[in-house]
């Protein structure tokens, strides 16, 4: 699925979208390791790398734990073969990190684009109970849940909402 962009962009970016319907085909260990390797090499402010991911494959107790934290509107994600919880680390030995959430976003985008290159689609969600996830997983206090990501092969490209409008003006040259 490609979009009609005003200027040609990378095919990986052009074909990216967030489906809600995944095949029940597992993500291989080799592939999910590649996703985290891509995330690992993301840029971060002062190279602090303030991100950490927890993941679980479908039909495992860990997956059920992650799935329990999803809000009702994201129940469809329970059918994805891989769920990932992305956390940011807001302070470390260098003190408070004002860019931790931004850096997690960059790392997550690297993970998502790597998934796309491998033939997977991903759907990032904020619709989950962050405190419930933190409590059920007994996360370290410095790991702050921020995003849940469903990953898998797309089941039906026709069921996606690919016609969402995009803002037309998003940048202005400063004279």
C-alpha positions in Angstrom: 0.0 0.0 0.0 1.5 3.3 -1.1 0.3 6.8 -0.6 0.2 9.7 -3.0 2.8 12.0 -1.5 3.4 15.4 -3.0 7.2 14.6 -3.3 8.6 11.1 -3.6 9.7 9.7 -0.2 11.4 6.5 0.9 9.4 3.4 -0.1 9.6 2.2 3.6 8.0 5.4 4.8 5.5 5.6 2.0 4.2 2.1 2.6 4.1 2.4 6.4 0.8 2.4 8.2 -0.7 1.0 11.5 -2.9 -1.9 10.8 -5.3 -3.6 13.3 -5.4 -7.0 11.6 -2.4 -9.3 11.8 -1.8 -12.8 10.5 -1.2 -15.4 13.2 2.3 -16.0 11.9 5.0 -15.8 14.6 7.8 -13.3 14.5 11.0 -15.3 14.4 13.7 -14.9 17.0 16.1 -13.7 14.4 13.7 -11.0 13.3 12.7 -9.6 16.7 16.4 -9.5 17.6 17.0 -7.3 14.5 14.2 -5.0 15.7 15.9 -4.4 19.0 19.3 -4.0 17.3 17.9 -1.3 15.1 16.4 0.4 18.3 19.8 0.1 20.0 21.6 2.1 17.3 19.1 5.0 17.5 20.5 8.5 18.2 19.9 9.9 21.7 20.7 13.1 23.5 24.3 12.9 24.9 24.1 9.2 23.9 22.2 8.4 27.1 20.0 5.8 25.4 17.1 6.2 27.8 15.0 3.4 26.5 14.2 -0.1 27.5 11.8 -2.6 25.9 9.9 -5.6 27.3 8.4 -8.0 24.7 6.4 -11.1 24.6 5.3 -13.5 21.9 1.6 -14.6 21.5 0.5 -17.6 23.5 2.9 -17.0 26.4 2.2 -15.8 29.9 4.2 -12.6 29.2 1.9 -11.8 26.3 -1.1 -12.3 28.4 0.3 -9.9 31.0 1.0 -7.2 28.5 -2.4 -7.7 26.9 -4.2 -7.3 30.2 -2.9 -3.7 30.3 -4.5 -2.7 27.0 -7.6 -0.5 27.0 -10.8 -1.9 25.6 -10.4 0.0 22.3 -7.1 -1.8 21.7 -8.3 -5.3 22.3 -7.6 -6.1 18.6 -3.8 -6.0 19.5 -4.3 -9.2 21.4 -4.2 -10.9 18.0 -0.8 -9.6 17.1 2.1 -12.2 17.2 4.4 -9.8 19.1 3.7 -7.1 21.8 6.4 -4.7 22.9 6.2 -2.3 25.8 8.5 0.7 25.3 9.7 2.5 28.5 11.8 5.6 28.9 14.3 6.1 31.6 13.9 9.7 32.9 17.0 9.9 35.1 20.3 8.2 35.3 23.8 8.8 36.8 23.8 12.1 34.9 20.6 13.3 36.5 17.1 14.1 35.0 16.8 13.5 31.3 14.5 16.1 29.7 14.8 14.3 26.3 14.1 10.7 27.4 10.6 10.5 25.8 11.9 12.0 22.6 14.7 9.6 22.5 12.4 6.6 23.2 10.4 7.9 20.2 13.4 7.9 17.9 14.4 4.4 19.1 10.9 3.1 18.6 10.7 4.6 15.1 14.0 2.8 14.2 12.4 -0.4 15.5 9.3 0.2 13.4 11.1 0.9 10.2 13.3 -2.2 10.7 10.1 -4.2 11.1 8.8 -2.6 7.9 11.9 -3.6 6.0 11.5 -7.2 7.3 7.9 -7.3 6.0 6.1 -6.7 9.3 3.8 -3.9 10.2 3.5 -2.3 13.5 0.9 -0.3 15.4 2.0 2.0 18.2 -0.4 2.6 21.0 -0.8 4.9 24.0 -4.0 3.2 24.9 -2.9 1.0 27.8 -2.9 1.3 31.5 0.7 2.3 32.2 0.5 1.8 36.0 -1.1 -1.6 35.6 1.7 -2.6 33.2 4.4 -1.3 35.6 2.8 -3.2 38.5 2.1 -6.5 36.8 5.6 -6.6 35.3 7.3 -5.4 38.5 9.3 -2.9 36.5 12.2 -1.0 38.0 11.1 2.4 39.2 13.2 4.2 36.6 11.5 2.3 33.7 8.4 4.4 32.8 6.0 2.7 30.4 5.1 5.0 27.5 4.2 3.0 24.4 2.8 -0.4 23.4 3.6 -1.8 20.0 1.8 -4.6 18.2 3.9 -6.2 15.4 3.2 -8.8 12.8 2.4 -9.6 9.2 -0.6 -7.8 7.9 -3.7 -10.0 7.5 -5.7 -7.9 5.1 -4.4 -4.7 3.5 -7.9 -3.8 2.5 -9.1 -3.4 6.1 -6.8 -0.6 7.0 -7.6 3.1 7.3 -5.1 4.4 4.7 -7.0 7.4 3.7 -6.3 9.5 6.7 -5.6 13.1 5.8 -2.2 14.7 6.5 -1.6 18.3 7.3 -0.5 20.2 4.3 1.6 22.8 5.9 4.0 21.6 8.6 7.1 23.7 8.2 7.9 27.3 7.5 11.2 28.8 6.3 12.6 31.4 8.7 14.0 34.4 6.8 
